[in-house]
């Protein structure tokens, strides 16, 4: 059932058309003139507008022009008893979908209405598809093989189109800024600035000046006026990293910005209105900071309208090898063969605890690429602290119980070789597409990478 706005000065015609369109199961809202129609367009949404051209007061052409400025994508059908070619051309130039001359046949009207609604539906589906593709593209830096990261991506998709304040929590190196950038890139603010500020990197006076700006003479060295990040990020996003390290005095000023949407520069009595979305991140337990008197509870609730928690890398092993190969793809120059990870390296990476999380894994892979002497990365190419780490796995991914048992080792080697043959057959039938092969095998992409580390990476 479509929502139609019907605009007509003549009561008899208005009543007749309303009856005909309702008979087609449409929801019809009648308007007796252009002024009434504009009021309705500003307060309600419609799938289609039908309007007469000859009306007292505001005529149909004026209404069409104004309506297109309010809802540019809504199709409009023009109706008139005084049709001329020039009028039709003018209406189409102003954005009308079609033009009908009275008296028209009922079938002709209904066909035109159906075409307009189909066009509107197609345009909406196209816009929705485009937005979805843009969302996926802008989240391309987030690897989400694990269930927890898939939930993070779903949270990003849901919260990005809103203006809600988001608090992102997780250990250092888990990718909190990557998530913040994805939220910004998927939002309506994507064409404006994304400005990050590390709250732990600057002393209190400089942090306050950086965020809120200052006027000339506000403090020693303030030789000119300076706008803060909130003003600079107008229409965009400001990302407050390590928010738990922000001094209490600045927290109170930030709270006012969130409440009043205005800032006051250091040394000034004037307030400046600002429109910047706030995303914050913390690697600390802010509730503990509240209990210690180091963080304002009211600010915490303002910041945590939406919370996104990122698990440490050690708790999502499915993401480790896909992240490693994503880094390899990123760091390998175009046209140069991408190195592979040996089976031993793959097992070691999956079972290492990664106290530095994704940042440490990235440094590890960059180190390995620098020192690799062949197209297969070996344990010797890894940083010493990782290469020499205990190989036993608390997750049970490595089984060393059969070491030293020749027959058992031979059987294990035979079974592994048969498994590889089968995996290669499935991969070949999938046209070399590892994601498709993993789906057919009902295993994760990370497992397939580990079991076939020497295969070409498509």
N, C-alpha and C positions, 0 to 999 in steps of 0.2 A: 504494500500500500504506500503510494507516494503522497507527499505533502505538497499541495498546489495552492498558490495564491492567485485569486481571480479578481481583477480590477476592472470595474465597469460602472459608469455613471447611471445607466438606464436600469431601473429596478427590475423590469420585466425580463430583460436580457440576462441580468445578473442571476435572477432566480432560475431561469431556464438552464443556463450553462452550469450552474451549481448542481442542479438535479441530474443533468446528463453525466457530469464528471463523477459524481458520487455513485452513480449506477455502475461505473467502472471500478468501484472499490477504492477510489482515491479519497484522501482526506482534504476537503476543500475549505479554504478560509476566504470568505468574500470581503472585498474592500470597495467602498463607494467612490473612491477617488485616489489621486496620486499621493496626497498628503497622508491619508490613512494607510496606504500601502507602504510608504517609507517608514512610518512608525512601526508597522509590523515587521518589516525587514530588519530593523535595528534591534528588535527584541526576540525574534523567533527565526528558526531556520526553515527553508523551503527547498524542495527539489526542482520546482518549476514555477515560473510566473507567466500568466496570460493576462494581457492588458489591452484595453481599447486605446486607440490613438486619439480620437476626438473626445476630449473630456473637458468640462469646465474647470477653471483653476489650473492646476498643473496637468498638461496634456501627456499622452503616452510616450512621446519622444523624450520629453524632459524627465519623466519617470524612469525610462530606460537608461538614460545617461547617469542619473543619480544612483539607480539600483546597481549598475555595474561597478560603481565605486565602493559600494557597501559589500556586495557579494559578487565579485567578478566572474566566478565560475558557474553561477546559476544560469541555466538556459531561460530565455524569454521568448514567448510567442506573441507577436503583435496582431491585433484584430482591428479591422476598420471597415466602414461602409463606403469610404471614399478613397479607394486604392488607386494609386498611380505608380508608375515605374520609378519615378524620382523618389517618392516616399519610401518605397520598398528598399531601394538602394541605400538611402540615408539610414533606415532602420538597421539594415545589415551591417553598415559601416560602424554604427554605434554598438554593435555586438549582439543584435537580435539573432535567435536561432532560426526562426522562420517567420513568415508573414502570411496571414489569411485574410481574404476579402469577404466581407459579408454581402449577401447571405452565403454561407458555406454549408456543405453537406456534413451531417453528423459523422459519417465515416471518415471524411477528410480531416475533420478536427481530431478525432480519436487517433487516427494514424499519425498525425503530426505530433500529438502529445506523447504517443508511445516512442516515436523516434527521438524526441527531445529527452525523454527519461532514460532511454538506452544510452544516448550520448553522455548524459550526466553520469550514469553508472559507470560507463567505460572510463571516463576521465578520472573519477574517484578511485577506481581500481588501479589505474595507471599511476596515480600519485602515491597510492599506498604501496605499490610494488617498488616504485622508485625510492621511497623513503626506507623500505626494508633493505633494498640493495645497498643504499648509502650507509645504513646502520651496520650491515655486515662488513662493508669495506672499511669503515672507520674503526671497527673492532678487530681488524686483521692482526694487530700486534698482541692480541690476547689469545694464548693457547688454552683451550678448554676441553681437554680429554676427560678430566676428572669430573665427577658429579658436582663437587663443590664449586668448581670454576664455571661449570655450565649454569649453575644457579646465579653466580655473580653476573654472568653475561645477561641472563634473563632480567636481573634487577636493573642493569644498565639500560636495557631496552624499555623497561617500564618507567623508570624515573627520569630518563634523559629529556623527554618532551615536556616535563613539568619544570617549575622554577623552585622546587623544594630544595632546602638545604640538606646536604648529604654529609655524613660522617663516615669516613673509610678507615677501618682499623686493620692492623696486621703487623707482623714483625718487620723489621727493617729489611728492605730488599725484596719484599713480596710483590711489588708492582703497584703500590697505591697510587702513584702519580699517573701510571699508565691507565688505570681505571678512571681517574679523574679526567684525563684527556679524552677518553672514550665517551664519557658522559657529556662533556662539552661538545665534542665533534658530532654527537648524535642529537644535539639539542637545537632549538630554534635560534640559539645564540652562536651557532657554529661559525658564522661569518665575522663575528667580533673577536676581540682579544681574549686569550687564555693567559692569565698572569699568575705564575706561582711565586710564593714567598716562603722561605724557610724560617719559621719562627724561632728556631734554635740557633740560627747562624749570626744573628745581629744582636748587639746590646740594646737595652730598652729604649734609649732616646732615638737611636737610628731606626729601630723597628717601627716606633710610633710615627716618625717622620716618613718612613717608607710607605706605610699603609695609609696614613691620613693626610700627608703633605704638610707643608709649613709656609709661613709668610716670611718676608725679608726681616731679619733681625730677631727672629724667634729664639735663636740660640747662637752661640759663637760659631761662626763659619756659615751661617745662613745668609748668604749675600744676595739672594733673590727669592722670589716666590717659587714654590714647587708644588705641583699637584701630586697627590698620593696615588697608590695603586687602585684604590676604590674609584677615584675619578677617572683614572686612565682606562679602567676596565669597563667603562660605561657601556651598557648593552651586552657585555660579555660575561666572563667568569673569572673569579679570583680564587686561587687554590692556596689554602693555608696549611702548609705541611708542618708536621711536628707541633700541632696546636697545643699540646700539653706543656710545652716549654714556654708558652707566652706568659709574660709577667702579669700578675694580678691587676695592676693599674691599667694595663692596655686591654685586658679582658673586659673591664667595665665599659671602656669606650667602644670595643667591638660589639658588645651587647646592645649598646645604644644604636649603632649603625644597623644592626639586624632588626631592631624594633622600629626605629624611626625612618630608616632608609635615607639617612643624611649623615654627613661628616663635618667635622670642624677642624680646619687646619691648625697646627701648632702655632700659637701666638695670635690667633684670630678669634673674633667674637661672632663671625658670620658662619651660618650653616649652609652647606651645599648639598642639594638633593643628588642621590646616586642611585643607579639601577645596575647592580652587578650581582650575579648569582654567586653564592658562597659555597664552596666545597672545602671540607677540612679533612685532615688525616692525622692519625696518631699511632705510634708504635708502643704507647704506654696504656695502662689501664686507667682511663680518666676517672672512673669511680674511686679508685684508690687515691688518685690525686685530690679528689674532692674531700675524701676522709682526712687527708693530710693537710687540708686547708690551702692547697696550691692551685686549685681550679674551682671556678664558680659553678655551683650546681645549676643556676638559672641559665648560664651560658651553655652548659652541657645539653640541657633540654632544647635550647634554641638550635644548636648545631645538629643534634641527632634526630631531626624530624624523620629522616630515613637513614638507616645504618647498613653498611655493607662490610662484612667481615671476610677477610682473605686468609685462608689457611696457609700455614707454612709449607714450603715445598716438600719437606720430609713426610707430610701427611697426605700428599697427593702424588704418589709415585707415577701414576699414569701420565702425568704432564711432563715428566723429566726428559724423556727422549724426544718427544715432539718439540719441546722448547729448545733442546740442544740442536736438533736439525734445523729449526727455524733460525737459530743464530748462525749456523753454518751457511744457510742460504743467504742471509743478510750480509755476512762478512766475506763471502767468496765473490771476487770480481766477476762481472758478466763475461761469459765466454770461457771462463776457466772451470775445469772439472772440480766438482765439489767432493771433498774428502768424505769418507764414510767412517763410522765408529766400529771398531772391532767388537766382536761379541763380548770379550772380556771387559772392554771399556764400557759397553752398554750395561753390563751387569753391575760394574763398580759404580757407575753414575746413579743407577736406580737404588742402590743400597746405601749410598753415602748419606749422611744426615743433613748436609747443606745448612749449616748455621747461618750463613749469609744469604740463603734463599736464592731467588732468581738472579740477583746481582752477582752472587758468587759463581753460579753456574755459567753466567755469561762471561765472566773473567776467565773461568776455567777453559771454556771452549776457545776463546780468543788466544789464550796461551798455547793450547794444543795446535791451533791452526798455524801459529807462528813457528812452532818447532817441529811440526810433522814433516817427515822427509819423503813420504809416499802418499798415495791416495787413500790410505787406511790409517786412521788415527789409532795409535797404540797406547798402552798404559804409560810407556816411557815419555810420551808427548805431553802428559798431563802435569799440572803443578805438583811438586813433591808432596805437599801435605795431603793431596787427594790420592795420588798414585800410591803413597805409602800407608794409606789409611787401612785399618783392619778390614779384611774382605768378608768376614762373617756378617750375616744379615739378621737383624732382629726381626725382620718381616718374613724371614724364611724363604727369600727368593733364591738364595744360593744353597746348594746342598753339597757339602764336602764329605759326607759320611762314607762315600765309596772311594776316597782317595787311597791309593796304595793297593787297591784290589783290582788286579789286572783284568780278570774276567768280567767283573761288573763294569769296569771302565770301558771295555770293548763293547759290551752290550749297549751301554749308554751312548757310545759314539755311533753305533749302528742305528739306534733308534732316532738319534738327532739327525743323521743323514737322511733317513727315510722321511722324517718330518719336513726337512728342508725341501726335498723333492716334491712333496705334496703341496707345500706352500708356494713353491715356484710355479707349479701347474695352475693353481688357483689364481696367482698373480698374473700369469700369462693370459688366462681366460678372461681376466678383468682388464685386459689391454694395458697392463702395467700400472693401473690406478690402485695404489696401496689402500686408500680409504675404502674403495669398493671391495677390494679383496678382504680387508679386515672385517667388513660387514658380513660378507658371505661366510667367513670362517667363524663368525661370532666371537671375535677376540678384539682387544683394543688395538688402536693404531700403534701405541707404544710397544705392545707385545710383538707386533709384526716387525717393527723396526729392529727390535732386539734379536729376533730370531733370524732375520735376513739382513744383517747390517751391510753386507757387501753388494746388495742389489742396487740398481740405478734408482735414484730418487727423482721421481717424476715431478 
